[in-house]
Amino acid sequence: MPAAYIGLVHYPIYNKHNEIVTTALTNFDIHDIARTARTYNIKQYFIIHPLENQAKLANDVINYWQDGYGGQHHPDRKEAFSILNLVKDIETAVKEIEKIEGKTPFIVTTDARIYPNTISYSDLRKKIATEDCPYLILFGTGWGIENQVMRNFDYILEPIYGPGDYNHLPVRAAVAIILDRLLSEKWWSE
Amino acid sequence: MPAAYIGLVHYPIYNKHNEIVTTALTNFDIHDIARTARTYNIKQYFIIHPLENQAKLANDVINYWQDGYGGQHHPDRKEAFSILNLVKDIETAVKEIEKIEGKTPFIVTTDARIYPNTISYSDLRKKIATEDCPYLILFGTGWGIENQVMRNFDYILEPIYGPGDYNHLPVRAAVAIILDRLLSEKWWSE
């Protein structure tokens, strides 16, 4: 079974004025992405955020669903939250994966631009299915992950194009589509 | 270009005790699904809800983004909201499509069970791309659309299976995955 991990990156992120900022954690990013990740057998969903007060906020939400009232009344939510892991930066996520897998993961993200290491969805799907190596798929918030950091990643996925010219998918939708393309049971027959 | 419409159904819906209820409209269902639908060139996104006070709530949200402060500062959100259409039931959505297209749409939904008219994603993808007929893809909230109503639909899509046994995708993620499977530019080469 492929060892796939995902991470939602809140720093270093561009805002709409191309400045580097830390974005806020949102409740829906925790909930929706945890459920989607659990559906596609993601081993851990790292919420990557440098600020301690935001980490505390996230922990309160997680504890409510893990140990409190929420978990008793919504066991499926509790199960989704069991894969959550709050870390302060990308390096810490990589180290956690190394501890679990005994191997350094390949790091993948998406970007609207084309890079020398840009890879297609079908090629990455094959790699994940056949190579005995963990993968960490990172998703940016705001206007995307800072360029210097992106240069250290192993693969950049092609952007998701709809049939038209509008391209402002919520990150929650992008995660769902990308995990389906990379990890679904094959649904197409052509 | 295929004429595809979607609708989010809030009545008649099962709750977890198998009772028929009207579900509440949620702000995130309006926002996330509008942006995903606009990305995949959906002609209209019908929010199907029978209660007038909920319709008023939705209209306030929509107007903020269409005409108010929100639309000026987030033009991409304004554009996504331009495809929203609030209607009181499925029949009204069908009539609106008939007015626009001059044809009755095929109605499609998803369900965990298998029906005589269950269809695969690749077969429906081909139909939408090649037939000169509008399609209305309906998504249930809560624990799904009531059985008697489902019997009148033309096609039922197979459920989305992840590689594991957990199957509690948020409706917002299900919409993203299904529109990608049915309407994306082809991304697989096999």
Boltz contact constraints between the chains, C-beta under 6 A:
constraints:
  - contact:
      token1: [A, 28]
      token2: [B, 28]
      max_distance: 6.0
  - contact:
      token1: [A, 32]
      token2: [B, 170]
      max_distance: 6.0
  - contact:
      token1: [A, 35]
      token2: [B, 168]
      max_distance: 6.0
  - contact:
      token1: [A, 35]
      token2: [B, 170]
      max_distance: 6.0
  - contact:
      token1: [A, 36]
      token2: [B, 173]
      max_distance: 6.0
  - contact:
      token1: [A, 38]
      token2: [B, 166]
      max_distance: 6.0
  - contact:
      token1: [A, 39]
      token2: [B, 162]
      max_distance: 6.0
  - contact:
      token1: [A, 39]
      token2: [B, 166]
      max_distance: 6.0
  - contact:
      token1: [A, 39]
      token2: [B, 169]
      max_distance: 6.0
  - contact:
      token1: [A, 40]
      token2: [B, 162]
      max_distance: 6.0
  - contact:
      token1: [A, 41]
      token2: [B, 163]
      max_distance: 6.0
  - contact:
      token1: [A, 41]
      token2: [B, 164]
      max_distance: 6.0
  - contact:
      token1: [A, 76]
      token2: [B, 168]
      max_distance: 6.0
  - contact:
      token1: [A, 121]
      token2: [B, 187]
      max_distance: 6.0
  - contact:
      token1: [A, 122]
      token2: [B, 188]
      max_distance: 6.0
  - contact:
      token1: [A, 122]
      token2: [B, 189]
      max_distance: 6.0
  - contact:
      token1: [A, 161]
      token2: [B, 185]
      max_distance: 6.0
  - contact:
      token1: [A, 162]
      token2: [B, 39]
      max_distance: 6.0
  - contact:
      token1: [A, 162]
      token2: [B, 40]
      max_distance: 6.0
  - contact:
      token1: [A, 163]
      token2: [B, 41]
      max_distance: 6.0
  - contact:
      token1: [A, 164]
      token2: [B, 41]
      max_distance: 6.0
  - contact:
      token1: [A, 166]
      token2: [B, 38]
      max_distance: 6.0
  - contact:
      token1: [A, 166]
      token2: [B, 39]
      max_distance: 6.0
  - contact:
      token1: [A, 168]
      token2: [B, 35]
      max_distance: 6.0
  - contact:
      token1: [A, 168]
      token2: [B, 76]
      max_distance: 6.0
  - contact:
      token1: [A, 169]
      token2: [B, 39]
      max_distance: 6.0
  - contact:
      token1: [A, 170]
      token2: [B, 32]
      max_distance: 6.0
  - contact:
      token1: [A, 170]
      token2: [B, 35]
      max_distance: 6.0
  - contact:
      token1: [A, 173]
      token2: [B, 36]
      max_distance: 6.0
  - contact:
      token1: [A, 173]
      token2: [B, 176]
      max_distance: 6.0
  - contact:
      token1: [A, 176]
      token2: [B, 173]
      max_distance: 6.0
  - contact:
      token1: [A, 176]
      token2: [B, 176]
      max_distance: 6.0
  - contact:
      token1: [A, 176]
      token2: [B, 177]
      max_distance: 6.0
  - contact:
      token1: [A, 177]
      token2: [B, 176]
      max_distance: 6.0
  - contact:
      token1: [A, 177]
      token2: [B, 180]
      max_distance: 6.0
  - contact:
      token1: [A, 180]
      token2: [B, 177]
      max_distance: 6.0
  - contact:
      token1: [A, 185]
      token2: [B, 161]
      max_distance: 6.0
  - contact:
      token1: [A, 187]
      token2: [B, 121]
      max_distance: 6.0
  - contact:
      token1: [A, 188]
      token2: [B, 122]
      max_distance: 6.0
  - contact:
      token1: [A, 188]
      token2: [B, 188]
      max_distance: 6.0
  - contact:
      token1: [A, 189]
      token2: [B, 122]
      max_distance: 6.0
